[in-house]
Amino acid sequence: LHRSGSKYIFALLHRIKQFCFFLIKILYYLFLIVKTKKGDNMNAIKPLVKAFFIPGMLFLGACCHEAPVVVTPPPPPPPPPHVEIVIPGLGDVFYDFNKSELRTDAVEQLKTNANWIKAKGDKVVIIEGHCDERGTNEYNLALGERRANSAKDYIVNLGVDPARLKTVSYGEEKPLAEGHNEEAWAQNRRAHFVPE
């Protein structure tokens, strides 16, 4: 039965049960009245009491037994939407002219890179050291190596396994920005991170 229909039926059965109790009370009082007025002459009312009392009791017994209402549970809530946690990717770290010490902006980027490397489990990352075009090839290769190693050392201190990091120096051989001015040179003085 539908939930609202079953509630209606049980309410109706409850009213019928109340009516039966009322009817039995009336018959009982009639029985007492007749007994007190006529004494033991109950022959006239006995068939009437038997006719109403026994079926009334059977009906009451049937009314008292209420079938359990099967309530359909509400559907489960929909699963929450899949939210993919985006870990910012690897980014370059930039250096001042002729320096391999880390700047404050480089430290923040290295923390982001370390989190990315930790999240990738078994990825090996190559840290490339780059320089601008000023200086000799030999000097720039050595400076690029110092830059790559300074970035690697900082990331290792953040808890990344050193076996997952490799360093290489390209000196001035692979510039990011083509140009012969400070703007281009500032972009070329970097440590570049490449997943292997």
Long-range contacts (C-beta under 8 A, 24 or more apart in sequence): 3-69, 3-71, 3-72, 6-69, 7-69, 10-66, 10-69, 13-63, 13-66, 14-63, 16-59, 16-63, 17-60, 17-63, 17-64, 20-56, 20-59, 20-60, 20-63, 21-60, 23-52, 23-56, 24-52, 24-53, 24-56, 24-57, 24-60, 27-52, 27-53, 27-56, 87-115, 87-116, 87-119, 88-112, 88-115, 88-116, 89-116, 90-116, 90-117, 90-125, 90-193, 90-194, 90-195, 91-193, 92-176, 92-190, 92-191, 92-192, 92-193, 93-147, 93-151, 93-190, 93-191, 94-186, 94-187, 94-189, 94-190, 95-147, 95-189, 95-190, 95-191, 96-189, 97-132, 97-134, 97-185, 97-189, 98-135, 98-143, 100-143, 100-146, 100-147, 100-149, 100-150, 101-150, 102-150, 102-151, 102-154, 106-151, 107-154, 110-151, 110-154, 110-155, 110-158, 111-158, 113-155, 113-193, 114-155, 114-158, 114-159, 114-160, 117-155, 117-160, 117-164, 117-165, 118-159, 118-160, 120-195, 122-164, 123-164, 123-195, 123-196, 124-164, 124-165, 124-166, 124-195, 124-196, 125-164, 125-165, 125-166, 125-193, 125-194, 125-195, 125-196, 126-165, 126-166, 126-167, 126-168, 126-193, 126-194, 126-195, 126-196, 127-151, 127-152, 127-165, 127-166, 127-167, 127-168, 127-191, 127-192, 127-193, 128-167, 128-168, 128-169, 128-170, 128-174, 128-191, 128-192, 128-193, 128-194, 129-167, 129-168, 129-169, 129-170, 129-171, 129-191, 130-170, 130-171, 130-172, 130-174, 130-175, 130-176, 130-188, 130-189, 130-190, 130-191, 130-192, 131-171, 131-172, 131-188, 131-189, 132-172, 132-175, 132-184, 132-185, 132-186, 132-188, 132-189, 133-172, 133-175, 133-180, 133-185, 133-188, 134-185, 135-172, 137-171, 137-172, 137-173, 140-171, 140-172, 141-169, 141-170, 141-171, 142-169, 143-169, 143-171, 144-169, 144-170, 144-171, 145-169, 147-189, 147-190, 147-191, 148-191, 150-191, 151-191, 151-193, 166-196
